[in-house]
Amino acid sequence: MYAIESYKWHKESEIVMKLNLPRYQVKLFALCLLLGAIPVMVLGIFSYMKSSSIIESKVLKGNEQLLQQTQIQIENTLKIIDFSIFQLGNSQAVTDLLPIQIKANDFPLVDRLLETMQRIQIYELGILDIRLINIEQQWEINDKGYTKLKDSEDLQLFRSSSPLNRQFKWITQTVEGKAGKPSQTNVFLFKQFPNLSANPSAFLVTQMSNQELFKVLPKSSELGSLIILDDKGHIIATDMASSMDALVRNTPLLKEMTEASDPNGYRIQKMGKEEYGFTYRKSSYNGWTYLSVVSLDSLTRESQSIGWATIWACFVIIVLISVLSLKGANKLYLPVRGLYQRTAQPGEASESQDPQDEFKVIESRIEKMSQNYRHMTSHVQSLRNQLKPFMIYKLVQGELSAKEIEEQIRLFGYNPEFRWLAVVVIQMETLEPTRYQESDRDLLLFAVSNIVEELVPTEYRLNPVVIKQSQVTVIHGNHDSPEAFKEFLYETIKQVQANVLTFLDLPISAGISRPFQMYKDTPKAYEEGLDALKYRITKVTETILFIENEEPEKQMVFFPDHLEKQLVEAVKFTDEKRAHALLKEFLQILSNRELKHNQMYNWLMKLLLDLLYIPERQDRPSFSLDTNATPLYEQLKRFNTIQEIEDWFMVQIIMPIIHSEDQNKEAPHQKISNEVIRIIQSEYDRELTLEECASRLNYHSSYIRRALKKSLNINFTDYLLSYRMEIAKKWLLETDMKIADMSQKLQYNNAQNFIRYFKKTTGLTPGQYREKILNDNDGE
């Protein structure tokens, strides 16, 4: 086959060479051939797959409908039987017998019940036998008559089926065949009476005829086989062939479909050398599962004839496409040949030249012409884009004259006509709680500029720029009034804030200047935008500040000296909680009063200097502050919110001062504690009190108590008792001193108090402790 294809290829190549077809013309032919052949092949493959899928779908759908019809017919029969048994259970013949212990004179009632049961066992329903089992009276009545329950042949079946979890239950029983015959599955209906009782007194057991019950099952065909499973996954009835029956019974898929939670579904399982499709439906009436099994490989074999027909049709169409592609390639190549001849320069090409690369020559000539044009255009555009931010920077900084402003605006294509102009200055909040670092600030500002460019139309703004730590945008508009222009600014910046928070997860604040009417006022507007942002120290995050709304009126505002003195005293006395509360109150007053930003800064600097002066007034050595090599006043200027200022004062200023004060106070406390410990350890055997020790050391007892608590975290009495217990343990180990003598020497009122406290401390009495120590020493 490969040799034949190679021969055809060489023949075609010879034909192309004889026809003197250029390479590009051959490519056109191949392209046309592919464009025509590929859709045909794709369509052929799709048609084959679609037809196969439709056949399979139709067969599976037919099986599903047959399965549903079979389920309805069988369940209708079961429900009719269920209703008939229900009527039998509520009949007079049953209710008269249920409460009595049957004796000889009650057999007329038994005969009447048997007649009633025989009337129900009609041929159409397929009922073989009906049995009434009385649990309370321990008897059974069936077609053979009356018998004791203990002597009943069905006692084992009844026990295996109890208890019922509902009023009735369909139960199957597999009986092994005799003399080589196949096993048979019997179907029983267990129904309790009374119906709604939690403890039923009797059961009606109905045995069905499998032949009559499952006569609606169709015979096995090429479309598949039907199987009925009970609630435990055992096969009750099937129309499968014996060879397939063995394969199906051994597959674990039966149990999986029985335990599936879906009421119906479809599974694929490979059995032997073929794949089979299992369509199942689960009955909500009795828990049985109805299966339809069909061989998928047999369905595929039915589709092969369609596949061969599709292949021959595609082959004929591709031959026709090849002929048409050759003619079409010739027509498509004519303009290319003409373009090559017209663009050729004298001496560059001739008719005798091999025309196979003419399209590359045309491409090369056009590329040379356009390359110079692109280079020039790109260079000019690059210079213009670089100059735009520089021009706006100079405009904002006030480095352009009125004439230069007019020239630059027209040069860069900005709108020179507008009614209102304002400068929006955007700054980021602190980066500490975010995922960014301080080194990312410049990149984040450029990202904010990109968001502004996308949200604000170019006819309303100049190019956004980044100046120092701010993103600056000049926005203009033709609104009817300044209020309308300010409303436009507010809504625009609000949208910018939302997008920055969404894409960068970063809060920003914006300061907006007053509305101006000329570009020459841009430097003043820029300063006003920066000044507006300085007032966000008293605001929440993500604020939009208009300078005319934030500047307070001129008024006398007095510094809260009394509050500052209380704060300094709290720090001096190392009262951290009170200092923190007073700092909060001070900053709250700072934020509530209408202060200019320079007044706020002066208040904070005064508080900072008074706090730093505390160690010098106490004649204490200086302490180290973590300033990050940046002056404190510069750090203070960087903060944007009251919370940031509060945290900085507490962590960087107040807590180091309190820690330094605590360290300076610990030395005398430790010395006093050592003296008290020395007195206790040398005079533990006499009546010692805290007041006596304080008097001997020339200190007040309260001061001694605080010193012990601060240095040892223990009070005087606890330490004295603890040390006496250690002495008692030593005496018990090293001496034969009596318990009463020990308690007297250790200043206990009586021996019982000593024994009680010793046991509370060690968990043992002194005698038990001595005995345990001695035993441990002997063991060693």
VEXGUMAR-897151 format. One record per residue (C-alpha): y, x, z; residue in three letters. Coordinates in steps of 0.25 Angstrom, whole numbers, plus 2048, in hexadecimal, padded with zeros to 3 digits. Each point is the difference from the previous one (the first is absolute). Example, Ala and Ser with C-alpha at 12.3 -4.5 7.8 and 13.67 -1.06 7.14 Angstrom:
7EE83181FALA80E8067FESER
This chain:
800800800MET80980B804TYR7FD8087F3ALA8047F37F8ILE80D7FF807GLU80480E7FESER7FD7FF7F1TYR8097F47FFLYS80B808807TRP7FF80B7F6HIS8007F77F4LYS80D7F9806GLU80680E802SER7FD8047F1GLU8067F37FBILE80D802809VAL80180E7FAMET7FE7FC7F2LYS80B7F5802LEU80980A806ASN8037F880CLEU80A80680APRO7FC80180EARG80A7F6805TYR7FB7F67F6GLN7F1802805VAL8067FE80ELYS8067F37FCLEU7F37FB7FAPHE7F980480DALA80A7F9808LEU7FF7F37F7CYS7F1800801LEU80080280FLEU80B7F5802LEU7F77F67F8GLY7F2805805ALA80380180FILE8047F1802PRO7F47FC7F7VAL7F6808809MET8077FB80DVAL8007F27FBLEU7F18017FCGLY7FC80680EILE8097F6807PHE7F97F57F8SER7F2805803TYR80480180FMET8077F3800LYS7F47F87FASER7F6807809SER8097FC80CSER8017F27FBILE7F17FE7FEILE7FE80680EGLU80B7F7806SER7FA7F47F9LYS7F2802805VAL80580380ELEU8097F4800LYS7F47F77FBGLY7F780680BASN80B7FD80AGLU8017F17FBGLN7F17FF800LEU7FF80680ELEU80B7F6805GLN7F97F47FAGLN7F2805806THR80780180EGLN8067F37FFILE7F37F97FCGLN7F880780BILE80B7FE80BGLU8017F17FCASN7F17FE802THR80180880ELEU80C7F7804LYS7F97F37FCILE7F4805809ILE80980480BASP8077F2800PHE7F27F97FFSER7FB80880DILE80D7FD807PHE7FE7F17FDGLN7F2802805LEU80480780DGLY80A7F4803ASN7F67F67FDSER7FA7F680BGLN7F28067FDALA80580E805VAL8097FC80BTHR7F67F7807ASP7F680C801LEU80980B804LEU8027FD80EPRO7F27FD804ILE7F3807803GLN7F77FA7F6ILE7F47F9806LYS7F57F77FAALA8087F4801ASN80B8077F8ASP7F88037F3PHE8057F37F9PRO80E807800LEU7F980D7FBVAL7FA7F87F4ASP80E7FA7FDARG80680E800LEU7F58057F6LEU8027F47F7GLU80F803800THR7FE80F7FDMET7F67FD7F5GLN80A7F77F9ARG80A80C7FFILE7F68097FAGLN8027FB7F2ILE7FC8097F4TYR80E8027FAGLU80580780DLEU7F4809801GLY7FE7FE80FILE7F2805804LEU8007FD80FASP8097FB80BILE7FE80480FARG8077FB80CLEU80080A80BILE8047FB80EASN80480C809ILE8037F980DGLU7F37F87FFGLN7F880B7FAGLN7F97F87F4TRP8008007F1GLU7FE7F57F6ILE7FC8047F1ASN7F87FA7F5ASP7F3803808LYS8057F880CGLY80480380ETYR7FD80E807THR80580880BLYS80B80A7FDLEU7F880B806LYS7F47FD7F7ASP8097FF7F3SER7FD8097F5GLU80F8017FDASP80380580ELEU80280E7FBGLN8097FC7F4LEU8097F780APHE80180C80AARG80580A7F5SER80A7F67FBSER8077FC80DSER80A800805PRO8097F97F4LEU80E8047FFASN8047F37F9ARG7FA7F27FFGLN7F78037F5PHE7F980D7FALYS7F98027F4TRP7F480A803ILE7F78087F7THR7F2805804GLN7F88097F7THR7F17FD800VAL7F680B7FBGLU7F77FC7F5GLY7F17FF801LYS7F68067F7ALA80A8097F8GLY8097F47FELYS80F803801PRO8087FD80DSER8077F3801GLN80E7FD806THR8017F2807ASN80D7FA803VAL8037F880DPHE80B7F8805LEU80380080FPHE8097F5805LYS8037FE80FGLN8027F3807PHE8097FC806PRO8098067F5ASN80C804808LEU7F980480CSER80080F805ALA7F27FE806ASN7F87F87F6PRO7F47F8805SER7F97FF7F3ALA7FE8067F2PHE7FC7FA7F3LEU7F980A7F7VAL7FF7FD7F1THR7F78097F7GLN8048007F1MET7F88017F4SER80480C7F8ASN7FB7FB7F3GLN8097F3801GLU80C807807LEU80180C7F5PHE7FC7F87F4LYS80E8017FBVAL7FF80F7FELEU8008037F1PRO7F58097FALYS80380F7FESER8088037F3SER80780B7F9GLU80D7FB807LEU7FA80480EGLY7F87FB80CSER8047F880CLEU7FC80480EILE8037F880DILE80180880ELEU8007FA80EASP80A80480AASP7F880D804LYS7FF8057F1GLY7F27FC7FEHIS7FC7FA7F2ILE7FD7F1801ILE7FE7FD7F1ALA8028077F3THR7FC7FF7F1ASP7FF80F7FEMET7F48067F9ALA7F780880ASER80480E7FBSER80F7FD802MET7FD7F980DASP7FB80D807ALA80C8077FBLEU80A7F6806VAL7F87FF80DARG80180F803ASN80F8017FDTHR80A80080CPRO80A7F87F8LEU7FA7F3805LEU80380380ELYS80E8057FDGLU8037F37F8MET7FB7F880BTHR80980680AGLU80C8007F7ALA80C7F9806SER8047FB7F2ASP7FB7F27FCPRO7FC8057F2ASN80180D7F8GLY7FA8097F6TYR7F880D802ARG7FA80A7F7ILE7F3808804GLN7F78097F8LYS7F17FC801MET7F68097F9GLY8068057F3LYS8097F47FEGLU80D7FB806GLU8007F1805TYR80C7F7804GLY7FF7F880CPHE8097F3801THR7FF7FA80ETYR8057F3807ARG7FF7FE80FLYS7FD7F2805SER8097FC80BSER7F77F4803TYR7F3808805ASN80380F7FDGLY7F78017F4TRP80480A7F5THR7FE7FC7F1TYR7FF80C7F7LEU8008017F1SER7FA80E7FAVAL8028047F2VAL7FD80D7F9SER80D8077FBLEU7F88097F7ASP7FB7F47F8SER80E7FB7FELEU80480D7FBTHR7F58007F6ARG8057F37FBGLU80D8067FDSER7FB80C7F8GLN8007F87F3SER80F7FD802ILE80280F801GLY7F98047F3TRP8087F67F9ALA80D805806THR7FC80E7FCILE7FE7FD7F1TRP80D7F8800ALA80880B805CYS7FA80A7F6PHE8047F77F4VAL80E7FF806ILE80280F802ILE7FC8037F2VAL80B7F67FBLEU80A80680AILE7FD80F7FASER8037FB7F2VAL80D7FA804LEU80480C809SER7FF8097F5LEU8097F87F7LYS80A7FE80CGLY80180F803ALA8048037F2ASN80B7F6800LYS80580480ELEU80080F7FCTYR80A7FE7F4LEU80C7FF808PRO7FC80D808VAL7FE8077F3ARG80E7FC7FBGLY80780480DLEU7FA80E7FFTYR8048027F2GLN80F7FB803ARG80280880CTHR7FA80D7FAALA80B80B7FEGLN8008087F3PRO7F580B800GLY7FA7FA80DGLU7F67F77F9ALA7FA7FE7F2SER7F67F77FAGLU7F680A7FFSER80080380FGLN7F57FA809ASP8067F3805PRO7F67FE80CGLN80B80480AASP80C7F97FAGLU8027F780CPHE80180B80ALYS80A8067F7VAL8087F3800ILE7FF80080FGLU80480E802SER80D7FE7F8ARG8047F3807ILE7FC80780EGLU80A80C7FDLYS80B7F67FCMET7FE7F780CSER7FE80C80AGLN80E8057FEASN8057F2802TYR7F87FD80DARG80480E806HIS80E7FD7FEMET8007F2805THR7F880480CSER80980B804HIS80C7F87FFVAL7FA7F4808GLN7FB80A80ASER80E806802LEU8067F2801ARG7F57FC80BASN80380C808GLN80F7FE7FFLEU8007F2805LYS7FC80280EPRO80A80C801PHE80B7F87FAMET7FD7F580BILE7FF80A80BTYR80E8057FCLYS8057F27FFLEU7FC7FD80EVAL80580D806GLN80E7FD7FAGLY7FF80D7F6GLU8047F87F4LEU80E7FC7FCSER8037F27FAALA8008057F2LYS7F3807802GLU7FA7F4806ILE8047F87F4GLU7FA80A7F6GLU7F3802807GLN7FE7F1802ILE8017FE7F1ARG7F880C7FCLEU7F47FC808PHE8017F27FCGLY8037F980DTYR8087F3801ASN80F803802PRO8037F1802GLU7FD7F980DPHE8077F980BARG7FA80580DTRP7FA80E804LEU7F980480CALA7F780C805VAL7F37FE807VAL7FB80B808VAL7F17FF804ILE7FA80980BGLN7F2800806MET7FC7FD80EGLU7F980B808THR7F38057FALEU7F980280DGLU7F77F4801PRO7FD8007F1THR7F68087F8ARG80B8087FATYR80580E805GLN80F805800GLU7FC8087F4SER7FE7F47F8ASP80E7FA802ARG8068057F3ASP7F47FA7F8LEU8017F3807LEU80F7FF7FDLEU7FD8027F1PHE7F57F6801ALA80B7F6806VAL8098047F4SER7F57FC7F7ASN7FE7F2807ILE80F7FE7FFVAL8008037F1GLU7F57F67FEGLU8067F5808LEU80F8017FCVAL8027FD7F1PRO80880C7F9THR80C7F77FDGLU8037FE80FTYR7FF80F804ARG80180F7FDLEU7F4809802ASN7FC80180EPRO80180E806VAL7FB80780DVAL80B807808ILE7FC80880CLYS7F87F6809GLN8047F47F8SER7FD7F87F4GLN80D7FB7F9VAL8027F67F6THR80D7FB7FAVAL7FF7F17FDILE80A7F77F8HIS8017F27FCGLY8097F57FAASN7FE7F680BHIS80B7F5803ASP80480580ESER7FD80C809PRO7F77F6808GLU7F77FD7F4ALA7FF80F7FDPHE7FC80380ELYS7F67F5800GLU7FA8077F3PHE80080D807LEU7F97FB80CTYR7F57F97F9GLU7FE80C7F7THR7FF80A80BILE7F77F6808LYS7F68007F4GLN801810800VAL7FC80080EGLN7F47F77FEALA7FB8087F5ASN80280D807VAL7F87FB80CLEU7F57FA7F7THR7FE80D7F8PHE80480B809LEU7FE7F980DASP80D805805LEU80C7F9806PRO80E8037FBILE80E7FC803SER80C7FF7F7ALA80F801802GLY8097F97F6ILE80F8037FESER80B7F67FDARG8017FA7F2PRO80A8097F7PHE8057FE7F2GLN80080E7FAMET7F780C7FETYR80A809807LYS7FE7F980DASP7F1804800THR80280C80APRO8077F780ALYS7F57F67FEALA7F580B802TYR80780480EGLU8007F1804GLU7F17FF7FDGLY7FD80C809LEU8097FA80BASP7F97F37FFALA7F2806802LEU80580780DLYS8017F2807TYR7F17FE7FEARG7FE80780DILE8027F2807THR7F87F97F6LYS7F17FD7FDVAL7F98087F5THR8027FC7F1GLU80E7FB801THR80B7FE7F6ILE80D804805LEU80E7FC7F9PHE80B809805ILE80A7F5802GLU7F67F8809ASN7FC80C809GLU80E807803GLU8047FA80DPRO80F7FC803GLU80880A808LYS7FF7FD80FGLN7FF80880DMET7F1802804VAL7FD80780DPHE7F580A802PHE7F67FB80BPRO80280B80AASP7F97F980BHIS7F37FE7F8LEU80080E7FBGLU80280580FLYS7F47F8804GLN7F88057F4LEU80380F804VAL7FD7FD80FGLU7F27FA7FCALA7FD80D7F8VAL80580980BLYS7F67F980APHE7F58007F5THR7FF7F1800ASP7FA7FF7F2GLU7FE7F0800LYS80F7FE805ARG80580A7F6ALA7F97FA7F4HIS8057F2804ALA80F805802LEU7FF8077F2LEU7FB7F37FALYS80C7F9806GLU80A80A7FCPHE7FB8007F1LEU8007F1801GLN80F800804ILE80280A7F5LEU7FA7F77F5SER8077F3805ASN80E805800ARG8088017F3GLU80180F7FFLEU8038087F4LYS7F680A7FDHIS80880C805ASN8027F980DGLN7F17FE801MET7FD80E7FDTYR80B80580BASN7F97F780ATRP7F28067FELEU80680E800MET8077FE80ELYS7F27FA805LEU7F980C7FALEU80A80A806LEU7FF7FA80EASP7F1800800LEU7FF80F7FCLEU80A80380BTYR7F67FB80BILE7F980D802PRO80D808801GLU8067F780BARG7F3802808GLN80080F7FEASP7F38007FAARG7FA8097F5PRO8027FB7F2SER7F47F97F9PHE7FB8007F2SER8037F57F6LEU7F87FE7F3ASP80B8007F6THR7F88047F4ASN80B80B7FDALA80A7F57FDTHR80D7FE809PRO7FF7F3809LEU80C7FA7FATYR7FA8017F2GLU7F37FA805GLN8087F4806LEU8077FE7F3LYS7F37FE7F8ARG7FC7F4808PHE8017F27F9ASN7FC7F680BTHR8017FE80FILE7F1801802GLN80180E7FAGLU80B804809ILE7F97FB80CGLU7F38077FDASP80880D7FDTRP80780080DPHE7F47FD808MET7F780A7FAVAL80980B7FCGLN80B80080CILE7FC7F780CILE7F1803801MET80280F800PRO80B7FF80AILE7F87F8809ILE7F48097FEHIS80980C804SER8057F980CGLU7F27FD805ASP7FC80E7FEGLN80C805809ASN7FC7F680BLYS7F1803800GLU80280E807ALA8057FB80EPRO7F67F5800HIS7F58097FEGLN80580A80BLYS8017F480AILE7F27FB7FCSER7FA80E803ASN80680080EGLU7FA7F2803VAL7F38047FBILE80080D808ARG8037F880DILE7F57F67FDILE7F580B7FDGLN80480780DSER8027F4809GLU7F67F67FBTYR7FA7FE80EASP80C7FB807ARG8087F37FEGLU8098037F4LEU80A7F67FATHR8098017F4LEU80D7FF809GLU7FB80C808GLU7FF8097F4CYS80D7FB7FAALA80780480DSER7F980D801ARG8058037F1LEU80E7FA803ASN7FE7F57F5TYR8007F1800HIS7F27FA800SER8047F87F3SER80380D7F9TYR7F3806805ILE7F87F47FBARG8078017F2ARG7FD80F7FFALA7F27FE803LEU7FF7F57F6LYS8078077F5LYS7F880D801SER7F27FC805LEU8007F17FCASN7FB7FD80EILE8067FB80DASN80080780EPHE7F57F7807THR7F78017F4ASP80080F7FFTYR7FE80180FLEU7F47F7800LEU7FA8077F4SER80280E806TYR7F97FB80DARG7F47FB7F8MET7FF80E7FAGLU80080680EILE7F57F6804ALA7F78037F5LYS80280F803LYS7FC7FD80FTRP7F47F87FCLEU7FB80B7F7LEU80380C808GLU7FF7FB80FTHR7F77F7809ASP80D7F9805MET7FE7F2805LYS8067F47F8ILE8087FB80CALA80680E802ASP8048017F2MET8077F3800SER80780480CGLN80580D7FBLYS8047F97F3LEU8097F7808GLN7F87F37FDTYR8017F580BASN7F07FF801ASN7F48057F9ALA7FE7F27F8GLN80D8027F9ASN7FD80E7FCPHE7F27FC7FBILE8067F47F8ARG80A8087F9TYR7F680B7FDPHE7F77F67FALYS80B7FA7F8LYS80480E7FATHR7F28067FETHR7F77F47FFGLY7F880580CLEU80180180FTHR80280D806PRO7F2801805GLY7FA7FC7F2GLN80980A7FATYR7FC80C809ARG7F17FC7FEGLU8028007F1LYS80780E800ILE7F5806809LEU7F57FA7F7ASN8068057F3ASP80180E807ASN7F2800804ASP7FB7FC7F2GLY80880C7FAGLU
